[in-house]
Amino acid sequence: GLQFDLLIVLYALEPRVVAPADLAHYTGCKRSSVSAALGELCTRNWVTAQRSNEDRRSVDLSLTDAGRRLTDAAATDYLAVLARLAEDLARHPPTATSSGVTLPGPTLSTTSSS
């Protein structure tokens, strides 16, 4: 979700401090959505927000130590999942059909048994 995206962007841009408008730009989200998500991240002590020294109307955002540890662990887990997915796709590549691309793996039935 958006909170994960915000943590990842802050993590990727370290040690640079980031403004909320930058996070909105990088995530493609509205500033109001970013502000709401940041409020929760600050409450959980994963992100700090301090008044900017350059522009007193803005805040500088950065990860806390706890936020950095959380994001590092989450990114590691996420990359492991992507690696497993890539391995599975390499063993069982998707096939093109007249109705689109069929991916390997479990299929979901769209019909109900009434």
MOFEN-V98047 format. One record per residue. RES is the residue in one small letter. PHI is phi in whole degrees, 0 to 359 (* if undefined). Layout:
res: <RES RES>
phi: <PHI PHI>
//
This chain:
res: <g l q f d l l i v l y a l e p r v v a p a d l a h y t g c k r s s v s a a l g e l c t r n w v t a q r s n e d r r s v d l s l t d a g r r l t d a a a t d y l a v l a r l a e d l a r h p p t a t s s g v t l p g p t l s t t s s s>
phi: <* 297 299 298 301 296 298 296 295 300 297 293 267 301 269 295 277 232 270 305 298 296 297 298 296 294 266 73 252 290 300 295 293 296 299 296 294 296 303 292 295 291 299 278 64 259 224 250 234 234 305 291 287 275 221 297 277 248 239 259 251 206 285 278 301 295 295 294 297 299 292 299 294 295 294 298 297 298 294 295 296 297 296 296 297 298 298 296 293 292 285 227 295 295 242 271 232 294 260 131 257 255 267 290 116 295 248 257 282 257 256 260 258 258>
//
